[in-house]
Amino acid sequence: MVKVKNLNETSDNPPPSGYSSWIEYWKTKTGKKLAICAHPHCNDVTGTNLVGAHVKKVGSNDNSWYIIPLCPEHNMINNEFDIMEELVSVNA
Ligand SMILES: [Zn+2]
């Protein structure tokens, strides 16, 4: 599993041109129509109101930014967690 840390202060970062949101960007890149919150202890299985959160890998030389789907609750937390969903590079 991949451990990540949520990057705060990235909400002003606009999605790439052609995408209305970062979660749309994530869905397009993964080809998944349905996303679930990537946090392993999430009770939100509805997949509604997900946001495309910016994260970095923990314990890696890779300093790139990635997008994962998170529910609003888990988008607020700062600690590190293993993710249950695919990472999509911001620069994909
Ligand atoms: Zn969640």
PDB file of the backbone (N, CA, C, O) and the ligand in Angstrom, with CONECT records:
HET     ZN  A 101       1
ATOM      1  N   MET A   1       0.836  -1.195   0.000  1.00  0.00           N
ATOM      2  CA  MET A   1       0.000   0.000   0.000  1.00  0.00           C
ATOM      3  C   MET A   1       0.874   1.250   0.000  1.00  0.00           C
ATOM      4  O   MET A   1       2.038   1.209   0.399  1.00  0.00           O
ATOM      5  N   VAL A   2       0.326   2.301  -0.429  1.00  0.00           N
ATOM      6  CA  VAL A   2       1.037   3.574  -0.508  1.00  0.00           C
ATOM      7  C   VAL A   2       0.556   4.479   0.613  1.00  0.00           C
ATOM      8  O   VAL A   2      -0.641   4.678   0.820  1.00  0.00           O
ATOM      9  N   LYS A   3       1.529   5.017   1.326  1.00  0.00           N
ATOM     10  CA  LYS A   3       1.184   5.971   2.386  1.00  0.00           C
ATOM     11  C   LYS A   3       1.349   7.384   1.850  1.00  0.00           C
ATOM     12  O   LYS A   3       2.320   7.698   1.162  1.00  0.00           O
ATOM     13  N   VAL A   4       0.392   8.215   2.175  1.00  0.00           N
ATOM     14  CA  VAL A   4       0.434   9.593   1.681  1.00  0.00           C
ATOM     15  C   VAL A   4       0.159  10.579   2.799  1.00  0.00           C
ATOM     16  O   VAL A   4      -0.315  10.220   3.877  1.00  0.00           O
ATOM     17  N   LYS A   5       0.469  11.825   2.511  1.00  0.00           N
ATOM     18  CA  LYS A   5       0.141  12.929   3.400  1.00  0.00           C
ATOM     19  C   LYS A   5      -0.657  13.941   2.602  1.00  0.00           C
ATOM     20  O   LYS A   5      -0.291  14.311   1.486  1.00  0.00           O
ATOM     21  N   ASN A   6      -1.728  14.370   3.184  1.00  0.00           N
ATOM     22  CA  ASN A   6      -2.570  15.357   2.520  1.00  0.00           C
ATOM     23  C   ASN A   6      -1.866  16.706   2.511  1.00  0.00           C
ATOM     24  O   ASN A   6      -1.350  17.149   3.537  1.00  0.00           O
ATOM     25  N   LEU A   7      -1.844  17.343   1.383  1.00  0.00           N
ATOM     26  CA  LEU A   7      -1.251  18.676   1.270  1.00  0.00           C
ATOM     27  C   LEU A   7      -2.349  19.708   1.443  1.00  0.00           C
ATOM     28  O   LEU A   7      -3.308  19.751   0.672  1.00  0.00           O
ATOM     29  N   ASN A   8      -2.201  20.517   2.439  1.00  0.00           N
ATOM     30  CA  ASN A   8      -3.190  21.569   2.626  1.00  0.00           C
ATOM     31  C   ASN A   8      -2.811  22.782   1.785  1.00  0.00           C
ATOM     32  O   ASN A   8      -1.760  22.812   1.145  1.00  0.00           O
ATOM     33  N   GLU A   9      -3.660  23.748   1.800  1.00  0.00           N
ATOM     34  CA  GLU A   9      -3.415  25.006   1.099  1.00  0.00           C
ATOM     35  C   GLU A   9      -3.234  24.797  -0.397  1.00  0.00           C
ATOM     36  O   GLU A   9      -2.535  25.562  -1.061  1.00  0.00           O
ATOM     37  N   THR A  10      -3.862  23.767  -0.914  1.00  0.00           N
ATOM     38  CA  THR A  10      -3.794  23.542  -2.355  1.00  0.00           C
ATOM     39  C   THR A  10      -5.150  23.733  -2.999  1.00  0.00           C
ATOM     40  O   THR A  10      -5.307  23.522  -4.201  1.00  0.00           O
ATOM     41  N   SER A  11      -6.140  24.137  -2.198  1.00  0.00           N
ATOM     42  CA  SER A  11      -7.496  24.224  -2.735  1.00  0.00           C
ATOM     43  C   SER A  11      -7.630  25.342  -3.764  1.00  0.00           C
ATOM     44  O   SER A  11      -8.561  25.347  -4.570  1.00  0.00           O
ATOM     45  N   ASP A  12      -6.692  26.287  -3.730  1.00  0.00           N
ATOM     46  CA  ASP A  12      -6.736  27.358  -4.724  1.00  0.00           C
ATOM     47  C   ASP A  12      -6.162  26.915  -6.061  1.00  0.00           C
ATOM     48  O   ASP A  12      -6.288  27.613  -7.067  1.00  0.00           O
ATOM     49  N   ASN A  13      -5.541  25.765  -6.059  1.00  0.00           N
ATOM     50  CA  ASN A  13      -4.885  25.263  -7.255  1.00  0.00           C
ATOM     51  C   ASN A  13      -5.949  24.833  -8.269  1.00  0.00           C
ATOM     52  O   ASN A  13      -6.654  23.853  -8.031  1.00  0.00           O
ATOM     53  N   PRO A  14      -6.080  25.541  -9.388  1.00  0.00           N
ATOM     54  CA  PRO A  14      -7.177  25.218 -10.305  1.00  0.00           C
ATOM     55  C   PRO A  14      -6.930  23.906 -11.038  1.00  0.00           C
ATOM     56  O   PRO A  14      -5.779  23.540 -11.277  1.00  0.00           O
ATOM     57  N   PRO A  15      -7.982  23.202 -11.393  1.00  0.00           N
ATOM     58  CA  PRO A  15      -7.803  21.955 -12.148  1.00  0.00           C
ATOM     59  C   PRO A  15      -7.254  22.254 -13.535  1.00  0.00           C
ATOM     60  O   PRO A  15      -7.382  23.378 -14.021  1.00  0.00           O
ATOM     61  N   PRO A  16      -6.648  21.267 -14.176  1.00  0.00           N
ATOM     62  CA  PRO A  16      -6.107  21.480 -15.527  1.00  0.00           C
ATOM     63  C   PRO A  16      -7.212  21.905 -16.487  1.00  0.00           C
ATOM     64  O   PRO A  16      -8.385  21.602 -16.270  1.00  0.00           O
ATOM     65  N   SER A  17      -6.833  22.602 -17.536  1.00  0.00           N
ATOM     66  CA  SER A  17      -7.834  23.074 -18.491  1.00  0.00           C
ATOM     67  C   SER A  17      -8.560  21.886 -19.098  1.00  0.00           C
ATOM     68  O   SER A  17      -7.953  20.857 -19.394  1.00  0.00           O
ATOM     69  N   GLY A  18      -9.847  22.035 -19.279  1.00  0.00           N
ATOM     70  CA  GLY A  18     -10.669  20.955 -19.796  1.00  0.00           C
ATOM     71  C   GLY A  18     -11.343  20.145 -18.703  1.00  0.00           C
ATOM     72  O   GLY A  18     -12.172  19.281 -18.988  1.00  0.00           O
ATOM     73  N   TYR A  19     -10.988  20.422 -17.443  1.00  0.00           N
ATOM     74  CA  TYR A  19     -11.589  19.696 -16.318  1.00  0.00           C
ATOM     75  C   TYR A  19     -12.275  20.699 -15.403  1.00  0.00           C
ATOM     76  O   TYR A  19     -11.748  21.776 -15.125  1.00  0.00           O
ATOM     77  N   SER A  20     -13.465  20.322 -14.941  1.00  0.00           N
ATOM     78  CA  SER A  20     -14.187  21.244 -14.072  1.00  0.00           C
ATOM     79  C   SER A  20     -13.737  21.112 -12.629  1.00  0.00           C
ATOM     80  O   SER A  20     -13.978  22.010 -11.822  1.00  0.00           O
ATOM     81  N   SER A  21     -13.086  20.003 -12.291  1.00  0.00           N
ATOM     82  CA  SER A  21     -12.662  19.787 -10.909  1.00  0.00           C
ATOM     83  C   SER A  21     -11.542  18.756 -10.897  1.00  0.00           C
ATOM     84  O   SER A  21     -11.312  18.046 -11.875  1.00  0.00           O
ATOM     85  N   TRP A  22     -10.850  18.694  -9.757  1.00  0.00           N
ATOM     86  CA  TRP A  22      -9.793  17.683  -9.619  1.00  0.00           C
ATOM     87  C   TRP A  22     -10.360  16.286  -9.530  1.00  0.00           C
ATOM     88  O   TRP A  22      -9.701  15.337  -9.954  1.00  0.00           O
ATOM     89  N   ILE A  23     -11.572  16.118  -8.989  1.00  0.00           N
ATOM     90  CA  ILE A  23     -12.144  14.769  -8.919  1.00  0.00           C
ATOM     91  C   ILE A  23     -12.531  14.296 -10.323  1.00  0.00           C
ATOM     92  O   ILE A  23     -12.421  13.110 -10.634  1.00  0.00           O
ATOM     93  N   GLU A  24     -12.980  15.220 -11.160  1.00  0.00           N
ATOM     94  CA  GLU A  24     -13.263  14.848 -12.546  1.00  0.00           C
ATOM     95  C   GLU A  24     -11.965  14.436 -13.247  1.00  0.00           C
ATOM     96  O   GLU A  24     -11.936  13.472 -14.012  1.00  0.00           O
ATOM     97  N   TYR A  25     -10.908  15.176 -12.974  1.00  0.00           N
ATOM     98  CA  TYR A  25      -9.589  14.848 -13.514  1.00  0.00           C
ATOM     99  C   TYR A  25      -9.172  13.440 -13.090  1.00  0.00           C
ATOM    100  O   TYR A  25      -8.706  12.655 -13.916  1.00  0.00           O
ATOM    101  N   TRP A  26      -9.339  13.120 -11.806  1.00  0.00           N
ATOM    102  CA  TRP A  26      -8.970  11.799 -11.295  1.00  0.00           C
ATOM    103  C   TRP A  26      -9.784  10.712 -11.991  1.00  0.00           C
ATOM    104  O   TRP A  26      -9.231   9.694 -12.409  1.00  0.00           O
ATOM    105  N   LYS A  27     -11.088  10.921 -12.115  1.00  0.00           N
ATOM    106  CA  LYS A  27     -11.955   9.909 -12.744  1.00  0.00           C
ATOM    107  C   LYS A  27     -11.574   9.702 -14.205  1.00  0.00           C
ATOM    108  O   LYS A  27     -11.570   8.574 -14.697  1.00  0.00           O
ATOM    109  N   THR A  28     -11.257  10.777 -14.884  1.00  0.00           N
ATOM    110  CA  THR A  28     -10.890  10.650 -16.299  1.00  0.00           C
ATOM    111  C   THR A  28      -9.589   9.874 -16.449  1.00  0.00           C
ATOM    112  O   THR A  28      -9.479   8.999 -17.308  1.00  0.00           O
ATOM    113  N   LYS A  29      -8.605  10.191 -15.616  1.00  0.00           N
ATOM    114  CA  LYS A  29      -7.300   9.543 -15.733  1.00  0.00           C
ATOM    115  C   LYS A  29      -7.342   8.074 -15.327  1.00  0.00           C
ATOM    116  O   LYS A  29      -6.632   7.251 -15.904  1.00  0.00           O
ATOM    117  N   THR A  30      -8.167   7.741 -14.342  1.00  0.00           N
ATOM    118  CA  THR A  30      -8.240   6.344 -13.918  1.00  0.00           C
ATOM    119  C   THR A  30      -9.251   5.559 -14.748  1.00  0.00           C
ATOM    120  O   THR A  30      -9.220   4.328 -14.758  1.00  0.00           O
ATOM    121  N   GLY A  31     -10.142   6.255 -15.441  1.00  0.00           N
ATOM    122  CA  GLY A  31     -11.191   5.583 -16.180  1.00  0.00           C
ATOM    123  C   GLY A  31     -12.299   5.054 -15.287  1.00  0.00           C
ATOM    124  O   GLY A  31     -13.144   4.276 -15.730  1.00  0.00           O
ATOM    125  N   LYS A  32     -12.296   5.477 -14.023  1.00  0.00           N
ATOM    126  CA  LYS A  32     -13.317   5.017 -13.085  1.00  0.00           C
ATOM    127  C   LYS A  32     -14.484   5.993 -13.071  1.00  0.00           C
ATOM    128  O   LYS A  32     -14.297   7.203 -12.937  1.00  0.00           O
ATOM    129  N   LYS A  33     -15.669   5.460 -13.210  1.00  0.00           N
ATOM    130  CA  LYS A  33     -16.852   6.315 -13.138  1.00  0.00           C
ATOM    131  C   LYS A  33     -17.229   6.603 -11.695  1.00  0.00           C
ATOM    132  O   LYS A  33     -17.753   7.667 -11.367  1.00  0.00           O
ATOM    133  N   LEU A  34     -16.945   5.617 -10.837  1.00  0.00           N
ATOM    134  CA  LEU A  34     -17.280   5.778  -9.433  1.00  0.00           C
ATOM    135  C   LEU A  34     -16.004   5.838  -8.613  1.00  0.00           C
ATOM    136  O   LEU A  34     -15.107   5.010  -8.778  1.00  0.00           O
ATOM    137  N   ALA A  35     -15.931   6.796  -7.753  1.00  0.00           N
ATOM    138  CA  ALA A  35     -14.807   6.900  -6.836  1.00  0.00           C
ATOM    139  C   ALA A  35     -15.305   6.631  -5.427  1.00  0.00           C
ATOM    140  O   ALA A  35     -16.473   6.854  -5.111  1.00  0.00           O
ATOM    141  N   ILE A  36     -14.390   6.145  -4.579  1.00  0.00           N
ATOM    142  CA  ILE A  36     -14.678   6.089  -3.149  1.00  0.00           C
ATOM    143  C   ILE A  36     -13.576   6.854  -2.437  1.00  0.00           C
ATOM    144  O   ILE A  36     -12.483   7.039  -2.972  1.00  0.00           O
ATOM    145  N   CYS A  37     -13.876   7.289  -1.240  1.00  0.00           N
ATOM    146  CA  CYS A  37     -12.869   7.973  -0.440  1.00  0.00           C
ATOM    147  C   CYS A  37     -11.677   7.040  -0.256  1.00  0.00           C
ATOM    148  O   CYS A  37     -11.849   5.868   0.081  1.00  0.00           O
ATOM    149  N   ALA A  38     -10.453   7.563  -0.479  1.00  0.00           N
ATOM    150  CA  ALA A  38      -9.246   6.732  -0.436  1.00  0.00           C
ATOM    151  C   ALA A  38      -8.782   6.432   0.982  1.00  0.00           C
ATOM    152  O   ALA A  38      -7.866   5.632   1.176  1.00  0.00           O
ATOM    153  N   HIS A  39      -9.398   7.059   1.969  1.00  0.00           N
ATOM    154  CA  HIS A  39      -9.000   6.790   3.350  1.00  0.00           C
ATOM    155  C   HIS A  39      -9.471   5.389   3.767  1.00  0.00           C
ATOM    156  O   HIS A  39     -10.621   5.026   3.519  1.00  0.00           O
ATOM    157  N   PRO A  40      -8.575   4.591   4.410  1.00  0.00           N
ATOM    158  CA  PRO A  40      -8.934   3.199   4.717  1.00  0.00           C
ATOM    159  C   PRO A  40     -10.026   3.054   5.764  1.00  0.00           C
ATOM    160  O   PRO A  40     -10.649   1.995   5.850  1.00  0.00           O
ATOM    161  N   HIS A  41     -10.274   4.073   6.552  1.00  0.00           N
ATOM    162  CA  HIS A  41     -11.280   3.952   7.610  1.00  0.00           C
ATOM    163  C   HIS A  41     -12.447   4.879   7.354  1.00  0.00           C
ATOM    164  O   HIS A  41     -12.935   5.555   8.260  1.00  0.00           O
ATOM    165  N   CYS A  42     -12.884   4.902   6.124  1.00  0.00           N
ATOM    166  CA  CYS A  42     -13.962   5.807   5.784  1.00  0.00           C
ATOM    167  C   CYS A  42     -15.286   5.066   5.748  1.00  0.00           C
ATOM    168  O   CYS A  42     -15.388   3.962   5.214  1.00  0.00           O
ATOM    169  N   ASN A  43     -16.284   5.689   6.322  1.00  0.00           N
ATOM    170  CA  ASN A  43     -17.626   5.100   6.315  1.00  0.00           C
ATOM    171  C   ASN A  43     -18.482   5.641   5.184  1.00  0.00           C
ATOM    172  O   ASN A  43     -19.613   5.202   4.976  1.00  0.00           O
ATOM    173  N   ASP A  44     -17.930   6.589   4.464  1.00  0.00           N
ATOM    174  CA  ASP A  44     -18.693   7.187   3.377  1.00  0.00           C
ATOM    175  C   ASP A  44     -18.528   6.326   2.125  1.00  0.00           C
ATOM    176  O   ASP A  44     -17.539   6.446   1.402  1.00  0.00           O
ATOM    177  N   VAL A  45     -19.492   5.471   1.883  1.00  0.00           N
ATOM    178  CA  VAL A  45     -19.400   4.589   0.716  1.00  0.00           C
ATOM    179  C   VAL A  45     -20.267   5.092  -0.436  1.00  0.00           C
ATOM    180  O   VAL A  45     -20.380   4.445  -1.477  1.00  0.00           O
ATOM    181  N   THR A  46     -20.866   6.242  -0.230  1.00  0.00           N
ATOM    182  CA  THR A  46     -21.765   6.733  -1.269  1.00  0.00           C
ATOM    183  C   THR A  46     -20.993   7.340  -2.437  1.00  0.00           C
ATOM    184  O   THR A  46     -21.466   7.344  -3.573  1.00  0.00           O
ATOM    185  N   GLY A  47     -19.809   7.849  -2.143  1.00  0.00           N
ATOM    186  CA  GLY A  47     -19.004   8.456  -3.199  1.00  0.00           C
ATOM    187  C   GLY A  47     -19.514   9.801  -3.658  1.00  0.00           C
ATOM    188  O   GLY A  47     -19.088  10.318  -4.691  1.00  0.00           O
ATOM    189  N   THR A  48     -20.415  10.361  -2.899  1.00  0.00           N
ATOM    190  CA  THR A  48     -20.890  11.696  -3.254  1.00  0.00           C
ATOM    191  C   THR A  48     -20.061  12.734  -2.519  1.00  0.00           C
ATOM    192  O   THR A  48     -19.496  12.460  -1.459  1.00  0.00           O
ATOM    193  N   ASN A  49     -19.996  13.900  -3.079  1.00  0.00           N
ATOM    194  CA  ASN A  49     -19.279  15.026  -2.479  1.00  0.00           C
ATOM    195  C   ASN A  49     -17.790  14.786  -2.322  1.00  0.00           C
ATOM    196  O   ASN A  49     -17.136  15.448  -1.516  1.00  0.00           O
ATOM    197  N   LEU A  50     -17.247  13.848  -3.081  1.00  0.00           N
ATOM    198  CA  LEU A  50     -15.807  13.620  -2.997  1.00  0.00           C
ATOM    199  C   LEU A  50     -15.060  14.782  -3.644  1.00  0.00           C
ATOM    200  O   LEU A  50     -15.545  15.421  -4.578  1.00  0.00           O
ATOM    201  N   VAL A  51     -13.880  15.029  -3.121  1.00  0.00           N
ATOM    202  CA  VAL A  51     -13.010  16.031  -3.721  1.00  0.00           C
ATOM    203  C   VAL A  51     -11.732  15.349  -4.188  1.00  0.00           C
ATOM    204  O   VAL A  51     -11.327  14.319  -3.650  1.00  0.00           O
ATOM    205  N   GLY A  52     -11.112  15.936  -5.186  1.00  0.00           N
ATOM    206  CA  GLY A  52      -9.802  15.454  -5.621  1.00  0.00           C
ATOM    207  C   GLY A  52      -8.737  16.141  -4.786  1.00  0.00           C
ATOM    208  O   GLY A  52      -8.419  17.309  -5.007  1.00  0.00           O
ATOM    209  N   ALA A  53      -8.186  15.409  -3.822  1.00  0.00           N
ATOM    210  CA  ALA A  53      -7.249  16.007  -2.874  1.00  0.00           C
ATOM    211  C   ALA A  53      -5.812  15.864  -3.371  1.00  0.00           C
ATOM    212  O   ALA A  53      -5.443  14.865  -3.988  1.00  0.00           O
ATOM    213  N   HIS A  54      -5.015  16.892  -3.084  1.00  0.00           N
ATOM    214  CA  HIS A  54      -3.595  16.849  -3.420  1.00  0.00           C
ATOM    215  C   HIS A  54      -2.836  16.163  -2.294  1.00  0.00           C
ATOM    216  O   HIS A  54      -2.985  16.526  -1.127  1.00  0.00           O
ATOM    217  N   VAL A  55      -2.027  15.175  -2.640  1.00  0.00           N
ATOM    218  CA  VAL A  55      -1.224  14.469  -1.636  1.00  0.00           C
ATOM    219  C   VAL A  55       0.189  14.256  -2.166  1.00  0.00           C
ATOM    220  O   VAL A  55       0.461  14.374  -3.361  1.00  0.00           O
ATOM    221  N   LYS A  56       1.084  13.934  -1.218  1.00  0.00           N
ATOM    222  CA  LYS A  56       2.430  13.514  -1.564  1.00  0.00           C
ATOM    223  C   LYS A  56       2.678  12.155  -0.941  1.00  0.00           C
ATOM    224  O   LYS A  56       2.117  11.840   0.109  1.00  0.00           O
ATOM    225  N   LYS A  57       3.520  11.339  -1.583  1.00  0.00           N
ATOM    226  CA  LYS A  57       3.898  10.057  -1.005  1.00  0.00           C
ATOM    227  C   LYS A  57       4.787  10.288   0.208  1.00  0.00           C
ATOM    228  O   LYS A  57       5.598  11.214   0.236  1.00  0.00           O
ATOM    229  N   VAL A  58       4.621   9.423   1.219  1.00  0.00           N
ATOM    230  CA  VAL A  58       5.420   9.497   2.430  1.00  0.00           C
ATOM    231  C   VAL A  58       6.529   8.448   2.339  1.00  0.00           C
ATOM    232  O   VAL A  58       6.297   7.340   1.857  1.00  0.00           O
ATOM    233  N   GLY A  59       7.726   8.793   2.798  1.00  0.00           N
ATOM    234  CA  GLY A  59       8.834   7.852   2.802  1.00  0.00           C
ATOM    235  C   GLY A  59       9.315   7.512   1.415  1.00  0.00           C
ATOM    236  O   GLY A  59       9.723   6.382   1.150  1.00  0.00           O
ATOM    237  N   SER A  60       9.268   8.484   0.530  1.00  0.00           N
ATOM    238  CA  SER A  60       9.665   8.266  -0.848  1.00  0.00           C
ATOM    239  C   SER A  60      10.494   9.445  -1.314  1.00  0.00           C
ATOM    240  O   SER A  60      10.342  10.554  -0.803  1.00  0.00           O
ATOM    241  N   ASN A  61      11.366   9.217  -2.276  1.00  0.00           N
ATOM    242  CA  ASN A  61      12.099  10.323  -2.891  1.00  0.00           C
ATOM    243  C   ASN A  61      11.233  11.092  -3.862  1.00  0.00           C
ATOM    244  O   ASN A  61      11.616  12.152  -4.356  1.00  0.00           O
ATOM    245  N   ASP A  62      10.082  10.553  -4.125  1.00  0.00           N
ATOM    246  CA  ASP A  62       9.153  11.158  -5.072  1.00  0.00           C
ATOM    247  C   ASP A  62       8.434  12.317  -4.400  1.00  0.00           C
ATOM    248  O   ASP A  62       7.603  12.110  -3.516  1.00  0.00           O
ATOM    249  N   ASN A  63       8.748  13.521  -4.813  1.00  0.00           N
ATOM    250  CA  ASN A  63       8.109  14.699  -4.226  1.00  0.00           C
ATOM    251  C   ASN A  63       6.963  15.224  -5.072  1.00  0.00           C
ATOM    252  O   ASN A  63       6.468  16.327  -4.840  1.00  0.00           O
ATOM    253  N   SER A  64       6.539  14.433  -6.058  1.00  0.00           N
ATOM    254  CA  SER A  64       5.463  14.876  -6.928  1.00  0.00           C
ATOM    255  C   SER A  64       4.153  14.979  -6.164  1.00  0.00           C
ATOM    256  O   SER A  64       3.957  14.358  -5.120  1.00  0.00           O
ATOM    257  N   TRP A  65       3.277  15.777  -6.722  1.00  0.00           N
ATOM    258  CA  TRP A  65       1.926  15.882  -6.180  1.00  0.00           C
ATOM    259  C   TRP A  65       1.029  14.907  -6.912  1.00  0.00           C
ATOM    260  O   TRP A  65       1.143  14.711  -8.122  1.00  0.00           O
ATOM    261  N   TYR A  66       0.132  14.299  -6.148  1.00  0.00           N
ATOM    262  CA  TYR A  66      -0.829  13.360  -6.710  1.00  0.00           C
ATOM    263  C   TYR A  66      -2.236  13.738  -6.283  1.00  0.00           C
ATOM    264  O   TYR A  66      -2.447  14.474  -5.320  1.00  0.00           O
ATOM    265  N   ILE A  67      -3.186  13.209  -7.032  1.00  0.00           N
ATOM    266  CA  ILE A  67      -4.599  13.416  -6.706  1.00  0.00           C
ATOM    267  C   ILE A  67      -5.208  12.099  -6.257  1.00  0.00           C
ATOM    268  O   ILE A  67      -5.005  11.065  -6.893  1.00  0.00           O
ATOM    269  N   ILE A  68      -5.944  12.138  -5.172  1.00  0.00           N
ATOM    270  CA  ILE A  68      -6.750  10.998  -4.738  1.00  0.00           C
ATOM    271  C   ILE A  68      -8.141  11.509  -4.367  1.00  0.00           C
ATOM    272  O   ILE A  68      -8.304  12.675  -4.007  1.00  0.00           O
ATOM    273  N   PRO A  69      -9.135  10.637  -4.456  1.00  0.00           N
ATOM    274  CA  PRO A  69     -10.475  11.051  -4.021  1.00  0.00           C
ATOM    275  C   PRO A  69     -10.599  10.962  -2.498  1.00  0.00           C
ATOM    276  O   PRO A  69     -10.239   9.952  -1.893  1.00  0.00           O
ATOM    277  N   LEU A  70     -11.101  12.010  -1.902  1.00  0.00           N
ATOM    278  CA  LEU A  70     -11.356  12.006  -0.458  1.00  0.00           C
ATOM    279  C   LEU A  70     -12.711  12.635  -0.192  1.00  0.00           C
ATOM    280  O   LEU A  70     -13.153  13.539  -0.902  1.00  0.00           O
ATOM    281  N   CYS A  71     -13.363  12.128   0.860  1.00  0.00           N
ATOM    282  CA  CYS A  71     -14.597  12.767   1.298  1.00  0.00           C
ATOM    283  C   CYS A  71     -14.221  14.067   2.018  1.00  0.00           C
ATOM    284  O   CYS A  71     -13.069  14.237   2.417  1.00  0.00           O
ATOM    285  N   PRO A  72     -15.171  14.976   2.186  1.00  0.00           N
ATOM    286  CA  PRO A  72     -14.860  16.260   2.836  1.00  0.00           C
ATOM    287  C   PRO A  72     -14.236  16.083   4.221  1.00  0.00           C
ATOM    288  O   PRO A  72     -13.349  16.844   4.609  1.00  0.00           O
ATOM    289  N   GLU A  73     -14.701  15.077   4.961  1.00  0.00           N
ATOM    290  CA  GLU A  73     -14.164  14.850   6.307  1.00  0.00           C
ATOM    291  C   GLU A  73     -12.681  14.490   6.252  1.00  0.00           C
ATOM    292  O   GLU A  73     -11.871  15.061   6.981  1.00  0.00           O
ATOM    293  N   HIS A  74     -12.333  13.546   5.390  1.00  0.00           N
ATOM    294  CA  HIS A  74     -10.939  13.097   5.340  1.00  0.00           C
ATOM    295  C   HIS A  74     -10.046  14.068   4.578  1.00  0.00           C
ATOM    296  O   HIS A  74      -8.821  13.984   4.674  1.00  0.00           O
ATOM    297  N   ASN A  75     -10.623  14.963   3.844  1.00  0.00           N
ATOM    298  CA  ASN A  75      -9.814  16.001   3.213  1.00  0.00           C
ATOM    299  C   ASN A  75      -9.344  17.023   4.240  1.00  0.00           C
ATOM    300  O   ASN A  75      -8.439  17.810   3.961  1.00  0.00           O
ATOM    301  N   MET A  76      -9.954  17.017   5.434  1.00  0.00           N
ATOM    302  CA  MET A  76      -9.598  17.992   6.463  1.00  0.00           C
ATOM    303  C   MET A  76      -8.428  17.538   7.325  1.00  0.00           C
ATOM    304  O   MET A  76      -7.852  18.355   8.042  1.00  0.00           O
ATOM    305  N   ILE A  77      -8.064  16.274   7.277  1.00  0.00           N
ATOM    306  CA  ILE A  77      -7.059  15.771   8.213  1.00  0.00           C
ATOM    307  C   ILE A  77      -5.657  15.910   7.634  1.00  0.00           C
ATOM    308  O   ILE A  77      -5.466  15.922   6.418  1.00  0.00           O
ATOM    309  N   ASN A  78      -4.686  16.015   8.528  1.00  0.00           N
ATOM    310  CA  ASN A  78      -3.308  16.269   8.121  1.00  0.00           C
ATOM    311  C   ASN A  78      -2.384  15.070   8.308  1.00  0.00           C
ATOM    312  O   ASN A  78      -1.250  15.085   7.829  1.00  0.00           O
ATOM    313  N   ASN A  79      -2.850  14.040   8.992  1.00  0.00           N
ATOM    314  CA  ASN A  79      -1.927  12.955   9.281  1.00  0.00           C
ATOM    315  C   ASN A  79      -1.753  12.044   8.068  1.00  0.00           C
ATOM    316  O   ASN A  79      -2.459  12.153   7.065  1.00  0.00           O
ATOM    317  N   GLU A  80      -0.790  11.148   8.203  1.00  0.00           N
ATOM    318  CA  GLU A  80      -0.467  10.259   7.097  1.00  0.00           C
ATOM    319  C   GLU A  80      -1.359   9.024   7.142  1.00  0.00           C
ATOM    320  O   GLU A  80      -1.719   8.548   8.218  1.00  0.00           O
ATOM    321  N   PHE A  81      -1.710   8.510   5.969  1.00  0.00           N
ATOM    322  CA  PHE A  81      -2.534   7.310   5.947  1.00  0.00           C
ATOM    323  C   PHE A  81      -2.274   6.513   4.674  1.00  0.00           C
ATOM    324  O   PHE A  81      -1.872   7.052   3.642  1.00  0.00           O
ATOM    325  N   ASP A  82      -2.520   5.198   4.786  1.00  0.00           N
ATOM    326  CA  ASP A  82      -2.440   4.320   3.620  1.00  0.00           C
ATOM    327  C   ASP A  82      -3.683   4.523   2.777  1.00  0.00           C
ATOM    328  O   ASP A  82      -4.787   4.672   3.302  1.00  0.00           O
ATOM    329  N   ILE A  83      -3.498   4.529   1.479  1.00  0.00           N
ATOM    330  CA  ILE A  83      -4.661   4.808   0.647  1.00  0.00           C
ATOM    331  C   ILE A  83      -5.180   3.555  -0.040  1.00  0.00           C
ATOM    332  O   ILE A  83      -4.442   2.608  -0.311  1.00  0.00           O
ATOM    333  N   MET A  84      -6.479   3.587  -0.310  1.00  0.00           N
ATOM    334  CA  MET A  84      -7.183   2.453  -0.891  1.00  0.00           C
ATOM    335  C   MET A  84      -7.514   2.696  -2.361  1.00  0.00           C
ATOM    336  O   MET A  84      -8.166   1.871  -3.002  1.00  0.00           O
ATOM    337  N   GLU A  85      -7.072   3.800  -2.877  1.00  0.00           N
ATOM    338  CA  GLU A  85      -7.401   4.125  -4.256  1.00  0.00           C
ATOM    339  C   GLU A  85      -6.144   4.480  -5.032  1.00  0.00           C
ATOM    340  O   GLU A  85      -5.062   4.619  -4.460  1.00  0.00           O
ATOM    341  N   GLU A  86      -6.299   4.625  -6.327  1.00  0.00           N
ATOM    342  CA  GLU A  86      -5.178   4.938  -7.195  1.00  0.00           C
ATOM    343  C   GLU A  86      -4.726   6.378  -7.040  1.00  0.00           C
ATOM    344  O   GLU A  86      -5.529   7.291  -6.845  1.00  0.00           O
ATOM    345  N   LEU A  87      -3.406   6.554  -7.135  1.00  0.00           N
ATOM    346  CA  LEU A  87      -2.846   7.899  -7.232  1.00  0.00           C
ATOM    347  C   LEU A  87      -2.820   8.305  -8.695  1.00  0.00           C
ATOM    348  O   LEU A  87      -2.492   7.506  -9.572  1.00  0.00           O
ATOM    349  N   VAL A  88      -3.169   9.552  -8.942  1.00  0.00           N
ATOM    350  CA  VAL A  88      -3.014  10.092 -10.284  1.00  0.00           C
ATOM    351  C   VAL A  88      -2.103  11.306 -10.194  1.00  0.00           C
ATOM    352  O   VAL A  88      -2.359  12.226  -9.418  1.00  0.00           O
ATOM    353  N   SER A  89      -1.044  11.306 -10.988  1.00  0.00           N
ATOM    354  CA  SER A  89      -0.106  12.420 -10.952  1.00  0.00           C
ATOM    355  C   SER A  89      -0.793  13.704 -11.398  1.00  0.00           C
ATOM    356  O   SER A  89      -1.589  13.708 -12.337  1.00  0.00           O
ATOM    357  N   VAL A  90      -0.471  14.788 -10.709  1.00  0.00           N
ATOM    358  CA  VAL A  90      -1.005  16.100 -11.088  1.00  0.00           C
ATOM    359  C   VAL A  90      -0.582  16.443 -12.516  1.00  0.00           C
ATOM    360  O   VAL A  90      -1.294  17.137 -13.241  1.00  0.00           O
ATOM    361  N   ASN A  91       0.584  15.947 -12.900  1.00  0.00           N
ATOM    362  CA  ASN A  91       1.123  16.282 -14.217  1.00  0.00           C
ATOM    363  C   ASN A  91       0.896  15.164 -15.241  1.00  0.00           C
ATOM    364  O   ASN A  91       1.593  15.101 -16.254  1.00  0.00           O
ATOM    365  N   ALA A  92      -0.058  14.298 -14.986  1.00  0.00           N
ATOM    366  CA  ALA A  92      -0.285  13.168 -15.889  1.00  0.00           C
ATOM    367  C   ALA A  92      -0.723  13.650 -17.277  1.00  0.00           C
ATOM    368  O   ALA A  92      -0.959  12.834 -18.168  1.00  0.00           O
TER     369      ALA A  92
HETATM  370 ZN    ZN A 101     -13.472   9.531   3.880  1.00  0.00          ZN2+
END
